[in-house]
């Protein structure tokens, strides 16, 4: 299991309607430094409000660093770029597609984590992009908000997030300078990267009304260097230790064989396993590729529920009412093998209960349970799409140099 440290205050933020006000309040209270990473930074009312808060911080002398992903945010509006430059916000785009787009497997590695650290004291982590809850980029305006979660955290793990974001910024800066032939600047950036100190975490979380002092928590990062399997391993270990119940809500669910076995073995031990998955069609691969596994999971006794009232974007889990995780990592090959991800793991019954309540409500009121007989009788054309999507996924992984 990952090493969890005590001394944290953790607050659950349900949907963007809770997350964005908390984020903007923190940005407006920043005194020294803000670091924000996101997959999508969309040009809508929410994006405008976050951008304005970043501007305000930079204009009053706060050092502001912003990183967006090259696929999730392929272009920043020219007007926004000018505003960032005028206010002094420093920003970078991770792996822009360039001329060859996704034809180069190296470009498939994405920045998918959603992290923010304010003044080295407060961190935000979750699955929520800088995107209006009611807007789906491929589906338009929706009548219900996106089902998603984030957390705000004070305590030792903030130092871990700060250090990871600093290192990532300097690495990106060095790479860009080398590509542009700025060798002296790249040398200085590399020296900064190598010399960046590990921040000293506070001994205890500050008094701010964010929940009980002393919560045990940890930040889990997935990258392509030292932390390739950290998040997946944490899921497997938590499931392996489960004695009563496992509840997982995951938007894009296509687990590898080890994770599938862990779920099946848990049921065989008498653990109730419930999966809350995306029920609406969004992308061909994500919707169809996991379906070939559903039958075996249901045969073993795993309960599968499909969320119906809107789009689900959650990447969370609760085990035995005391272990919980909230983050950006889906349980699919893109998240577990190719993307930079960030999850917070919390070991606290009160926090786990606060997360379990909206999950139970969504399962009970907003989802339909898949039945084995009905699933087995789905049309042949749908089974063909499922197999095609799964085969395409395996080919994609082979070309990227990964096995699943």
C-alpha positions in Angstrom: 0.0 0.0 0.0 1.2 3.6 -0.6 2.7 5.3 2.5 -0.1 7.5 4.0 0.9 10.3 6.4 -1.3 11.8 9.0 -1.9 15.5 9.6 -4.1 16.3 6.6 -7.4 18.2 6.3 -9.3 17.0 3.3 -12.6 18.4 1.9 -14.6 16.6 -0.8 -15.9 18.8 -3.6 -18.8 17.4 -5.5 -19.0 18.6 -9.1 -17.7 21.8 -10.5 -20.4 23.7 -8.7 -18.4 23.1 -5.5 -15.0 23.0 -7.0 -14.8 26.2 -8.9 -15.9 28.6 -6.2 -13.3 26.9 -3.8 -10.6 27.2 -6.4 -11.3 30.8 -7.3 -11.4 31.8 -3.6 -8.0 30.1 -3.1 -6.6 31.9 -6.1 -7.9 35.2 -4.9 -6.3 34.6 -1.5 -2.9 33.6 -3.0 0.1 35.6 -1.6 3.2 34.1 -3.2 2.7 31.4 -5.8 0.1 29.5 -7.8 0.7 26.4 -9.9 -2.2 25.0 -12.0 -2.2 22.0 -14.3 -5.3 20.9 -16.3 -6.1 18.7 -19.3 -8.9 21.1 -20.6 -9.0 24.8 -20.1 -12.1 25.7 -22.1 -13.3 29.1 -23.4 -16.6 29.3 -21.5 -17.9 31.2 -18.5 -16.1 28.9 -16.1 -12.8 29.2 -18.0 -13.2 33.0 -18.0 -13.7 33.1 -14.3 -10.6 31.0 -13.6 -8.5 32.9 -16.1 -9.6 36.2 -14.4 -8.6 34.8 -11.0 -5.1 33.9 -12.4 -4.8 37.3 -13.9 -5.7 39.0 -10.6 -3.2 36.9 -8.7 -0.4 37.7 -11.2 -1.2 41.4 -11.3 -0.8 41.7 -7.5 2.7 40.1 -7.7 1.9 36.4 -7.2 4.1 34.0 -9.3 1.5 32.1 -11.5 2.4 29.0 -13.5 -0.2 27.3 -15.8 0.2 24.1 -17.8 -2.5 22.8 -20.2 -2.4 19.7 -22.4 -1.9 19.9 -26.2 -4.9 17.6 -27.0 -7.3 18.6 -24.2 -6.5 22.3 -24.9 -5.2 22.3 -28.5 -5.5 26.1 -28.8 -5.8 28.9 -26.3 -7.8 31.9 -27.6 -5.5 34.7 -28.8 -7.3 37.1 -26.6 -6.6 34.9 -23.6 -2.9 34.5 -24.6 -2.5 38.3 -24.7 -4.2 38.6 -21.2 -1.8 36.0 -19.8 1.2 37.8 -21.2 0.0 41.2 -20.0 -0.7 40.0 -16.5 2.5 38.1 -16.1 1.0 34.6 -16.0 3.6 32.1 -17.2 2.1 29.2 -19.2 3.1 26.2 -21.3 1.3 23.6 -23.4 2.3 20.0 -22.9 3.1 18.1 -26.2 1.2 20.1 -28.8 0.3 17.8 -31.7 2.4 19.5 -34.3 2.3 18.7 -38.0 1.9 14.9 -37.7 -0.7 14.9 -34.9 -1.4 11.5 -33.4 0.5 9.7 -36.1 3.5 9.7 -33.8 3.0 7.3 -30.8 5.2 9.6 -28.7 2.4 12.1 -28.9 -0.1 9.8 -27.3 1.4 10.5 -23.8 -0.8 13.2 -22.3 -1.0 15.5 -19.2 -4.4 14.3 -17.8 -3.9 15.3 -14.2 -5.8 18.2 -12.6 -3.6 19.7 -9.9 -3.4 23.1 -8.3 -1.1 24.2 -5.4 -1.6 27.6 -3.8 1.2 29.1 -1.7 2.7 25.7 -0.9 -0.1 25.3 1.6 -3.3 24.2 -0.2 -3.7 21.6 -3.0 -6.6 20.7 -5.2 -6.7 17.3 -7.0 -9.5 15.5 -8.8 -11.1 14.8 -12.2 -12.6 18.2 -12.9 -11.3 20.1 -15.9 -11.6 23.9 -16.3 -14.9 23.4 -18.1 -18.5 24.2 -17.4 -20.4 21.4 -15.7 -23.2 21.6 -18.2 -21.0 21.6 -21.4 -19.9 18.4 -23.1 -17.4 19.3 -25.8 -18.7 16.6 -28.2 -22.4 16.8 -27.2 -23.1 20.4 -26.5 -25.1 21.9 -23.6 -26.6 19.4 -21.1 -29.6 19.6 -18.8 -27.7 18.0 -15.9 -24.2 18.7 -14.5 -21.3 16.4 -15.1 -20.9 13.8 -12.3 -17.4 14.4 -11.0 -15.3 15.0 -7.8 -12.3 16.8 -6.5 -10.7 17.4 -3.1 -8.9 20.3 -1.4 -6.1 19.3 0.9 -3.9 20.9 3.5 -1.1 18.9 5.0 2.1 17.0 4.1 1.0 15.8 0.6 0.9 19.4 -0.6 4.7 19.4 -0.6 4.7 16.3 -2.8 2.4 18.0 -5.3 4.4 21.2 -5.2 7.7 19.4 -5.9 6.1 17.3 -8.7 4.7 20.4 -10.4 8.0 22.3 -10.1 10.0 19.4 -11.6 7.5 19.0 -14.5 7.6 22.8 -15.3 11.4 22.8 -15.4 11.5 19.7 -17.5 9.0 21.1 -20.0 10.9 24.4 -20.1 14.3 22.7 -20.7 12.8 20.5 -23.5 11.3 23.5 -25.3 14.5 25.5 -25.0 16.5 22.7 -26.5 14.1 22.3 -29.4 14.4 26.1 -30.1 18.2 26.0 -29.9 18.4 28.1 -26.7 21.2 26.1 -25.2 22.3 28.5 -22.5 18.7 29.0 -21.3 18.2 25.2 -21.4 21.4 24.7 -19.3 20.0 27.1 -16.7 16.7 25.4 -16.7 18.4 22.0 -16.3 20.3 23.4 -13.3 17.1 24.6 -11.8 15.6 21.2 -12.4 18.4 19.4 -10.7 18.7 21.8 -7.8 15.0 22.2 -7.0 14.7 21.4 -3.3 12.2 19.0 -1.9 9.8 21.2 0.1 9.6 20.5 3.8 6.0 19.5 4.6 4.3 21.1 7.6 4.1 19.1 10.8 0.3 19.5 10.9 -2.5 20.9 8.8 -3.5 24.5 9.5 -6.7 25.5 11.2 -9.1 26.4 8.5 -12.4 24.5 9.1 -11.7 21.9 6.3 -12.5 18.9 8.4 -10.9 16.9 11.2 -7.2 17.2 11.9 -5.1 14.1 11.5 -6.5 12.4 8.4 -4.1 9.9 6.8 -3.6 10.6 3.1 -1.2 10.4 0.2 -0.8 11.8 -3.3 -0.3 9.2 -6.0 1.2 10.2 -9.3 1.4 8.3 -12.6 4.2 9.2 -15.0 6.4 7.4 -17.5 9.5 7.3 -15.3 9.5 6.1 -11.7 5.7 6.0 -11.1 4.4 3.9 -14.0 2.1 1.6 -12.0 1.6 3.5 -8.7 -2.1 4.3 -9.1 -3.1 0.9 -10.5 -1.1 -0.9 -7.8 -2.9 1.2 -5.1 -6.3 0.1 -6.5 -5.3 -3.6 -6.6 -3.9 -3.5 -3.1 -7.0 -1.8 -1.6 -9.3 -4.3 -3.4 -7.1 -7.2 -2.2 -7.5 -6.1 1.4 -11.3 -5.5 1.1 -13.5 -7.5 3.5 -17.0 -5.9 3.0 -17.5 -3.7 0.0 -15.8 -2.1 -3.0 -17.5 0.7 -4.8 -15.8 2.1 -7.9 -17.1 5.0 -10.1 -15.1 5.3 -13.3 -15.9 7.1 -16.5 -13.7 5.1 -18.8 -13.4 1.6 -17.5 -11.2 -0.9 -19.2 -9.1 -2.6 -16.5 -6.1 -4.9 -17.2 -6.2 -8.5 -16.3 -4.6 -8.1 -12.8 -7.3 -5.6 -11.8 -10.1 -7.7 -13.2 -8.8 -10.7 -11.3 -8.6 -8.6 -8.1 -12.3 -7.7 -8.5 -13.3 -11.3 -9.1 -11.3 -12.6 -6.2 -12.8 -10.0 -3.9 -16.3 -11.3 -4.8 -15.2 -14.9 -4.2 -14.1 -13.8 -0.7 -17.7 -12.5 -0.1 -17.0 -8.9 -0.8 -19.8 -6.9 -2.5 -18.3 -5.2 -5.6 -20.3 -2.5 -7.4 -19.1 -0.6 -10.5 -20.7 2.7 -11.5 -19.8 3.3 -15.1 -20.6 5.6 -18.0 -24.0 4.8 -19.5 -24.1 7.4 -22.2 -22.3 7.1 -25.5 -19.4 9.6 -25.7 -16.4 8.0 -27.6 -16.4 4.8 -29.7 -13.4 3.2 -28.1 -14.2 4.0 -24.5 -17.9 3.0 -24.8 -17.3 -0.3 -26.6 -13.9 -1.7 -25.8 -14.7 -2.6 -22.2 -17.9 -4.5 -23.0 -16.2 -7.8 -23.8 -15.2 -8.0 -20.1 -18.6 -7.3 -18.6 -19.9 -10.8 -19.0 -17.0 -12.4 -17.0 -17.3 -9.8 -14.3 -21.1 -10.3 -13.9 -20.7 -14.0 -14.0 -18.4 -13.7 -11.0 -21.0 -11.6 -9.1 -19.7 -8.1 -9.8 -22.6 -5.6 -10.0 -22.4 -3.2 -12.9 -24.5 0.0 -13.0 -24.6 2.5 -15.9 -25.1 6.1 -15.1 -27.9 7.5 -17.2 -29.1 11.0 -16.1 -26.0 12.8 -17.6 -22.4 12.4 -18.3 -20.2 10.8 -15.7 -16.6 11.9 -15.4 -15.8 10.6 -11.9 -12.6 8.6 -11.1 -13.2 7.6 -7.4 -13.5 4.6 -5.2 -14.4 3.6 -1.7 -13.3 0.4 0.0 -14.8 -1.0 3.3 -16.1 2.5 4.2 -12.6 3.7 5.2 -10.3 3.8 2.2 -11.1 6.2 -0.6 -9.5 7.7 -3.7 -10.3 10.8 -5.7 -8.4 11.8 -8.8 -7.9 12.0 -12.5 -7.0 8.5 -13.4 -9.5 6.3 -15.3 -9.1 2.6 -15.1 -8.2 2.2 -18.8 -5.0 1.9 -20.7 -4.7 5.6 -21.6 -4.7 6.6 -17.9 -2.8 3.6 -16.5 -0.1 3.3 -19.2 0.2 6.6 -21.1 -1.0 9.7 -19.3 0.3 11.7 -16.4 -2.3 11.3 -13.6 -2.8 12.3 -10.0 -5.0 10.7 -7.3 -5.3 11.4 -3.6 -5.8 8.4 -1.4 -7.5 9.0 2.0 -7.8 6.6 4.9 -10.6 8.0 7.0 -14.1 6.7 7.6 -15.8 10.1 7.8 -14.3 11.2 4.4 -15.1 7.8 2.9 -18.7 8.1 4.0 -19.0 11.6 2.5 -17.9 10.2 -0.8 -20.0 7.0 -0.6 -23.2 8.9 -0.1 -23.4 10.6 -3.5 -22.2 7.3 -5.1 -24.9 5.3 -3.5 -27.5 8.0 -4.5 -26.3 7.9 -8.1 -26.5 4.1 -8.1 -29.9 4.1 -6.6 -31.6 6.9 -8.4 -29.6 7.8 -11.6 -28.4 4.4 -12.9 -29.6 1.1 -14.4 -28.1 -2.2 -13.4 -26.9 -4.4 -16.2 -28.5 -7.8 -16.1 -26.5 -10.9 -17.3 -29.3 -12.2 -19.5 -30.1 -8.9 -21.1 -26.4 -8.2 -21.7 -25.8 -11.6 -23.3 -28.7 -11.0 -25.7 -27.5 -7.7 -27.0 -27.6 -7.4 -30.8 -24.9 -9.0 -32.9 -23.9 -5.7 -34.4 -23.3 -4.3 -31.0 -21.1 -7.3 -30.0 -19.2 -6.7 -33.3 -18.6 -3.1 -32.4 -17.4 -4.2 -28.9 -14.8 -6.6 -30.4 -13.7 -4.1 -33.0 -13.1 -1.4 -30.3 -11.2 -3.9 -28.1 -9.0 -5.0 -31.1 -8.3 -1.4 -32.0 -7.3 -0.7 -28.5 -4.9 -3.6 -28.4 -3.3 -2.5 -31.7 -2.9 1.0 -30.3 -1.2 -0.3 -27.2 1.1 -2.5 -29.3 2.2 0.5 -31.4 2.8 2.6 -28.2 5.1 -0.1 -26.8 2.8 -1.3 -24.1 1.1 -4.5 -23.1 -2.2 -4.7 -21.3 
